[in-house]
Each structure stands twice: as structure tokens, then as C-alpha cells.
């Protein structure tokens, strides 16, 4: 939903505003997703678990229908495409034409890297520590006097904004954004990626997205049923690795670092 909001925000802005700088168009995608998150946050942050997931499924399908109905703005089933893509420029310093696939690749990598660094830094701030505490035990955070609902709303808006940046980069890459990016499969893909990589971990979804990209590239060479293979992987992970693939690293880390400390404690006690 926020991925689509960012993509449509950037695409519509570039279609109707001549001479719009590239970074400003990406910022418009970010703001579009943030505004949508602010509108929905008072509702969704008050629930969790299944209710949270079902609410988002409902809202995303509502947005899917709106995109189809508001054809004059969103292009309906055809989407918004063929818009001009401005060069990456800093006035008086540099101007790079990102229509070149290689240059766009580096541009996307830089945006991704900066986004990951900002989000990682966010988790290391005092407010980020509150976020981690809410993940682990929201009741205890509430007892400590922090406003859990408001904190969740801020986290939710930030997450929605960065999803909007992803959608903006996607729209620039494809030079098209359509209702297909709001379909059921598109909405379910981030859930599968997160569950396979590891829920509640910063690097888990990054690992999951890499695994799914590799699987899609590999299986598409031999069969058209890519979703079937992805579904089987998801089932195996849920059954045998509930912590996701990132859980394997945690298990290895515990085995490597917990045994020496235990032996040292026993030796000092003896």
C-alpha cells in the first residue's frame, strides 16, 4: 500500500510538473506514503497480530479499487507511465543521466544504502530503544510511563515513508506504476520475505528479500510456477525455522559464545 503510494506520488508528480528534480520527485513519493500512514495510523496502531494484518489487507484492497476507479488520476489498469525521468543533479556540481541502466543501478544502490543506514541509526537512538522494547514487551514499556500507542504511530509513519521511497525508485526504474503493485500477491510478498528472513530482526527482511530474489531468478529458468516454489519455502521455514533464516545465525552465535563463558564460570566456581 505504501509502496504503491510512493510510486504513484512520484509518477504523477513527474507527469504534471515540468522540470521537477529527481530527488524532489523521490521526496514527493516519501511524503505521499507518510501522509497516507498518518491518516491510517490512529486506527491500525491500536491493534496487533491478526487484526493488524487483516486491516492492512482491507486497506490495501481499498486502495487497489480506488486506483482502478480514479482513472483520470492514476490511469486505471494502465497505470501512470512514460513520464520524463530527470537526471540526478546537484546544481553547479554534478548532473548524471540515470536513464543509463548502470547509472540508475548505482543510484538505486546509494538510495538503498542511505535508507538502511538511517533506519539502522534510528534503532540505536533512545526512541529506537523504546521501539525495540515495545516489540519485546509493550506492557512493561507502558508501565514505565512511555506512550506506547503514540510511539507505535511514529514508528509506523517512518516505516510507511521508507516503503514509499522503495515504491518511488521502482516507478523510476520501470517508468511505470500501476494497480498491479497493489494486488494481493504484491501485498503478501513483504510478509513472506519477512517471515523467511526473520520477524523482529533488522537484517532478517533484508536477508529474506535476497533469498526470494535469488529463488525467483533461479526457478524462473526452469518453471513458470515461481510462486509455488516460494510457497513451499515459506511452509518449510514456518515448520522448521520459526525464527526465520536469521535465526540460524543467532543459534550459531549462541553456540560459539555461550559455551566458553559457561566453562569459564564453572572453572572460576571450582
Buried (B, 14 or more C-beta within 10 A) or exposed (E): BBBBBBBBBBBBBBBEBEEBBBEBBBBBBBBBBBBBBBEBBEEBBEEEEEEEEEBBBEBBBEBBEEBBEEEEBBBBEEBBBEBEBBEBBEEEEEEBEBEEEEBBEEBBEEBBEEBBEEBEEBEEEEBBEBBEBBEEEBEEBBEEEBEBEEBBBBBBBBBBBBBBBBBBBBBBBBBBBBBBBBBEEBBBBBBBBBBBBBBEBBEBBBBBBEBBEEBEEEBEEEEEEBBEBBEEBBEEBEEEBEBBBBBEBEEEEEEEEEEEEEEEEEEEEE
